Amino acid sequence: MKFSLAVDLTRNDPSIDMREVARDTMDLVRMADEGGFEIVWAAEHHAIEMTIAPSPFQLLAWFGAETETIRLGVAVVQAPYWHPIKVAGEAGLLDLMSGGRLELGLGRGAYQREFDRMMGGMDQHKGVAYMQEMLPVLKGLWAGDYEHRGEFWSFPASTACPKPLQKPHPPLWVAARHPSTYDWALSQGCNIMSWALTRPFGEVEKYKQQFEEALARAPGAKRPRFLTMRHTAVYADAEDGWRPFVEAVRVSGRQFESLFKQLGEIRNGFAEMPDVGQLDNSAEYDAEILRTNLVFGTPEEVIDKLRPYEALGVDNFLYRCCSGLDRTRQKESLRLFIDEVMPAFQDSRHLPQAAE
């Protein structure tokens, strides 16, 4: 089981200097690179301070310039907001500049608020069709001259300039929850990304079962990789070390619920946060439930919590930093994970491979 890192440029307070946020984020990325993490992932979101990532390719180019071996993952390109020719070229350029380190994820888009601004109010659920049209177009553009006449995009023969170093293209990923998405992803040769949010480990098992069932429905298909993400924190203080991390997840969770369910206003990029008691899934944010379900604990406790993921056959465990927590604690957590948790997992450290 390999490890990767999800870290956001995040502000919960307008008084925080963005230059400080950027410096601290880069410190975490460098630590992950030096510590043997396989991939660092950058999201795409617009006009929200909770996840400041209007251009994942630009952000990853910055990460790539400051690191040596860690791979650079887009999680994910929001397909409705892009033209395929632009995605193909941006991906090729980042792969070239980084020496063949790109991992490219595609998604439909997350928040209706973004669709209201980026797509004129289009229903976010229609984004799936954009993603499914875009992916084969990208493959065609990376291969050479390609003409397209589709539902959402049409253009004369064109190609990606530059082409990716990795042949035939960088590894592709799709965020999947519904069984039909697994089937489609496997038909396109994509790896699977999953996120059980704050739910119990049984939710991870459900996604892995859907993955295996999709494979059984596709005899002869090459087995892709299965990645799952969890908020993760390691601390030395067994008594009280968990408290700031749990509180950070409770705060970021309320922001997520507000955005995802449109429960409050966004003012100058900052989401109004509903009281936990107002959420229909408020039990998921109970402090003890978070402490139990998430990968929080002392090094020994985190190793024990990760063993079931390893046994389940998770190929890559995505360590998600607790958004909004002070970076001193984030760095302490990541250092403990690198020094005391990763050595417990055989072959977990990433070894760079040259682009084919």
N, C-alpha and C positions, 0 to 999 in steps of 0.2 A: 504494500500500500504506500503510494507516494502522498506528498502533502503539497497543498497550494494555499495561497493567501488572497483573501478579499479584503481590501482596505480602501476606504473612501476618503476623498477630501470632504470633510464635514464640519459644519459650524452649527451650534445650537444657540449662539449668542452673537449679535452683530458687533459686540465690542472686541471679539477675537480677531486678531490680525491674520488675514489670509496667508501672508508670507510665513507666519509661524506654522499654520496648518500645513502648508506645502513642505516646509522643511522637515517637520515631524513625520509626515507621511513618507517622504523619501527615506528617512532614517529607517523606518520599518521595512520598506522595500529592500534597502541594502542589506539589512539584517537577514531577511528571508533568502536573498541571493547567496550571501556568504554561508548561511546555515544549511543550504542544500534543499530548499523548497523547489518544487518542480516548476510551478507556474504562479505568476501574480496576475490577478484578474481585475479589470477595470470595467465599470458599468457605463451605461449611457442614460443620462437623465437631464431634464431641462427645467430651468427656472425654479429650482428648489435647493436650499442650502443643505438639506440633509444628505444629498448625494450630488456633489458638484462635479459633473462629468459631461459637459456638453459635447466633447469630442474624445471618445475613448482612444482613437488612433493617436491623437496628439499627446494624450496623457501617457500612453504606453511608449511612445517614442522617447519621451522624457525619462521614463523608467529605464528603458533599454540603454540609453546613453550613460546611465549611472551604474549599470550592473554588468555582470560578465556572462553568467550562464542561465539564469532563471528565464523561463519562457514567458511570453507576453500574451495574455488572454483577454479577448474582448468578450465581456459577459453582460450584455450582448448588444450587437447592432440591432436597433429597433427598426425592423424592415420597412414599415410604412413611411418612415421619415427620410428615407434614402432613395437614390437612384442606383440601380445595379452597377452601372458603369463607374460611378463614383466609389462604391464599396469595393469593387474589384481593383480599382487603381490604388485606393488608400491601403488596402490589404497588401497588395504587391509591394508598395513603397515601404511600408513598415517591415515586411518580411525581409526586403533587401537591406534596409538600414540596420536591422538587428542581426543580420547574419543567419536568417532562417529560423527565427524564434517565435513566430506568430502562431497562436491558437485562436481560431475565429468562431465565435458563437453567434447564432442568429436567434431572434425572438420576435414576438408579435407586438411588444409594448406592454407597459405595466399599469399606468395610471390614466384614467379617463381625463383627468385634468390636463395631462400633456396632449392627448388627442384633441381636446377642445382648443388648444392653442396651436398645435403643430399640424393638425389635419382637419381643421374647420368643424370640429365637433363630431367627427366620425366615431361610431361605436367601436370601442377598443377591441372587442371580440372579433371584428372583421380583419384585424391585423394578421390573424393566422394565414389567411389566403395570400396576403402580401409576402409573408415569409416563405410559403410553399412555392410561390411563383419565382421568388428571387433566387433561391438556392441553385436550381439547375442553370439559371442564367449566369450566375457567377462562374460555375464550372465551365460553361461555354466560353465566356470572356477570357478566362485564364488559359484556355486551350488554344485560342487563336481568334480569327475573325468569326464573329457570331452575329446573326441577325435575329431580332426577336419581335414577335407580334403577340402580345399577351393582353390580359384583362387590365392590368395596371400600368404596364410600360410597353412601349413599342419604339423600335429604333432600327435604322439600317445597320448593315454589317459594321461591327466595331470590335475592339479588343482591349484588354487591360494593358495599360502602360504605367509602370513596368510590370512584368510578370513576377510572381513570387519566386523566391529561390527554391522553396520546397516543391517537389514535383509529385503528383500533378498539381497539388495545391496544398496550402496549410491544413492541418487537422481541423475538422469541422465539428461543432458542438450545437446541440439544440436543448433548450430548457424544456423538460417534459414532465407532465403530471398525468394527462389523460392517456389511456391505452392506445387510442388512435394516433396520438402524437409519437408514441414509441414506434409504432408500425411504420409511420412515414419516415421518421428519422433513420431507422435501420435500412429502409429502402434506398435512402440517399447516402448511406455510408457515414452517418454522423454518430459521434459520441453523445452520451446522455449526461445532462446536468440535472440535479434534483435538489430540492430544498424542503426539509420537513418543518420549517419555521420553528415554533417553540413546542411542537407536538412530541409525543413519546417516540421512542425508538421504533415502535411498531409502524409508524408512518414511513420510516426509511425502509423497513422490511417490505411494506406494500409496494413502494416504488421499485425496489429491486425485483420483486416478484413479477411486476408488470414488465420489467426489462427482460427477464428470463422467458416469460410467456410470449413476448414479441419475437424473441430469438427463435422459439420453438415454431412460430408461425412462418418463419423465414428460413427454411432449410437451405444451407449453402451460403448464407450471408456471413460475411466476415464479422467476427465478434468485436463490437466496439468497446469503448471504455465507459465505465459507470462512475460518475463523480457525485458526491453529495456534500452539501454545505451545512455547517453548524456554527452558531456563535460559540467561540472558544475562549477560555481564559485559564491561565495557570498562575497560582499564587502560592507563596510559602506559608502564609498565615492560615492555618486550617480552621481557626475559630471564626474570624471575621473577614478574611480575604475575599470571599465571594460577594460581599455586600455591594461594593461600588460597581461591579460588573453586572450584577442582577439589576441594579437601579438603572444603569445605562441602557440595558435591553428594554426595561419597562418604558423608559423615555422614548427611545427610538421606535419601539413597538407602537406606542400611542401615535407617533408621527406617521408611521407606516399605515396604521389603521385609518387615520384621518385622511391620508392621501388615497389609499386604495378604495375606501368606502365613501369618500367625499363627505366627511363628517364635520369639517370645519373650513374656515377660510385660510388662504395662504397670503400673508402680508409681507411684502418685500422679500419673498423667498422663504419665509419661516412659517411652518404649519402650526395652526392652532391645535393644541392637543386635548382631545376629550379626556375626561376623567375615566380611569380604568373601569370603574363601576358602570359606566354608560355603554360599554362595549358588549355586544352579544356573545363575544368569546372571552369575556373578562377573566374566566378561570385560567386561560392559557398564560396569563401574566401574573399569576400568583407567585410570590417570591420563591416559595419552596418548590413549586412545579418547575420554575425556570432553573433553579439550582439542580434539580433532578434530571430534567430532560436535556439540558444543554451540556456541552462538554466543558464543565467548570470543575475545578478542584485543584488540589495539590498535585505535584507531578505524578505521584503514585496513583491518586484517584483518577487523573486524566488518562493514564495508561490503561487502567482497568476499564474506563468508559470507552476507550477506543478499540479494545479487543473485540467486542461484538461487530464493529464495523469491518475490521480486518477479516473476521470469520465469515461474515456475510458475503465477502468478495468485492468490497468497495475498492476500486482501482486507485481513486484519488480522493482523499479527504480534504475538503476545502475549509481551512481555518478562517472564519469570519471574525474580524476585529469588532469589538463592541462599539458601534458608532457613538460618537459624542463623549466617550470617556477620555479623561486626560491622558496625554500621550506618554507620560512617565509610567503610568500603570500598564499601558499597552506595550511599551518596550520591555518592561520587567516580565510581563506575561510571555511575550514572544521569545525572550532570551531563555526563560525557564523551559519553554516548549522545545527549543532547539537543543539546549544543553542536556536536559534531563528526560524528555519524553521521546523524542525521535530516535535516540539510540536503542530504545526498547523494541523498535520495529525494523526487522531485517531488510536491508536494501531500500530503506525509505529515502535516502538522500539522492538527489537528482544528479545524474552524470550527463553532461552535455553531449549532444549528438550533432554531427555535422549535417547541414542541409543536403538532401539527396540531389 
